[in-house]
Amino acid sequence: MTRRLVLLLGAALAAALAQPAGLIPLDEAGFRKLIASGKGRVLLVDFWATYCVPCRAEMPQLVALEGRYRSRGLKLIAISADEPEQEAGALEFLRKQRVPLPGYIKRPRDDDQFINAIDPKWSGQLPALFLYDRQGAKVKSFFGETDLAALEAALRKLL
Amino acid sequence: MGRWLLAACACTAVLWGQEFKLGSQVGDFGVQDLHGNAVQYSALKGNVTVVVFIATQCPVSNAYNERMKALYADYTPKGVKFVFLNANRTEPAADVARHAQEHGFPFPVYKDDANLVADRFGATATPESFVMDQTGAIRYHGSIDDSQQIQRVSSQRLRNALDAVLAGRPVEQPETKAFGCSIQKVGKAS
């Protein structure tokens, strides 16, 4: 019994140590790699920020959605658009909300190019969600406060 | 019946879709002052006019409060007119007035109830700015500058556009991404 407990604690500690201490910075190339590495799963990419009230408000629902569909292949990726000064607060928020880690933070050399590379129709407004199919192709974008019913309907089609 | 439905759909698209595009002239539109009086854009505009969508609760918009005051102070003497607009359904006129007073705005702020003007401009974020030239054509659309942190600003986008329009030169970067908070529009989920 004690041995099992020690093993479980050890596994939990190893998992915690495997997570980076902060958010992982992403530029265009990093974003492309991230999407490519998720092939085989449906990806829900959430651009958010600590200062964005609707982003914070809808995060628990996105986490719940991820929990409901994880076994069918959904993965939630949270990418913060915060400034470096807010990075620690962003990570703390993700941990409190039990958002799957690692979390990411937008750090391109040119913000406009980065935004255009993801979706030319995206103004950079937050929140912004992007749904990628199992082949890594972007199939739908959601800008502003998310219509969660529409989001769920869209992702169910992909699962 | 089907034809009427198609006509109704087309009409709705014109009413609710983006109407004003970069390079094209903007038509007249109505806003409300903070006492609820209707004001027409034609009465507010000048030779060169800036429309900026702002918010009371958006930290990005608030990060620009002092920069907007400086813009107003620097360009009003050059004949530029500013129309600061709040289109958030979640920020009523009383809150907008209190916010303007607390931050010492030297300029009036107007309400765009039901975000009709934001929709006509295709504005989605705060802060988001548009520059109209002497003919009323949109010559710049986008952010005020390239960083909400003033110490990291490397491009004075709106100022550069204004300087170009005032000098009769082409705007080098006529469209940029207006990063910031989403305008909380009517008909969108809470």
Boltz contact constraints between the chains, C-beta under 6 A:
constraints:
  - contact:
      token1: [A, 51]
      token2: [B, 59]
      max_distance: 6.0
  - contact:
      token1: [A, 52]
      token2: [B, 181]
      max_distance: 6.0
  - contact:
      token1: [A, 83]
      token2: [B, 149]
      max_distance: 6.0
  - contact:
      token1: [A, 112]
      token2: [B, 176]
      max_distance: 6.0
  - contact:
      token1: [A, 112]
      token2: [B, 177]
      max_distance: 6.0
  - contact:
      token1: [A, 115]
      token2: [B, 177]
      max_distance: 6.0
  - contact:
      token1: [A, 123]
      token2: [B, 124]
      max_distance: 6.0
  - contact:
      token1: [A, 123]
      token2: [B, 125]
      max_distance: 6.0
  - contact:
      token1: [A, 123]
      token2: [B, 177]
      max_distance: 6.0
  - contact:
      token1: [A, 123]
      token2: [B, 178]
      max_distance: 6.0
  - contact:
      token1: [A, 124]
      token2: [B, 177]
      max_distance: 6.0
  - contact:
      token1: [A, 124]
      token2: [B, 179]
      max_distance: 6.0
  - contact:
      token1: [A, 125]
      token2: [B, 124]
      max_distance: 6.0
  - contact:
      token1: [A, 125]
      token2: [B, 125]
      max_distance: 6.0
  - contact:
      token1: [A, 125]
      token2: [B, 182]
      max_distance: 6.0
  - contact:
      token1: [A, 144]
      token2: [B, 182]
      max_distance: 6.0
  - contact:
      token1: [A, 144]
      token2: [B, 188]
      max_distance: 6.0
  - contact:
      token1: [A, 145]
      token2: [B, 188]
      max_distance: 6.0
  - contact:
      token1: [A, 145]
      token2: [B, 189]
      max_distance: 6.0
  - contact:
      token1: [A, 147]
      token2: [B, 189]
      max_distance: 6.0
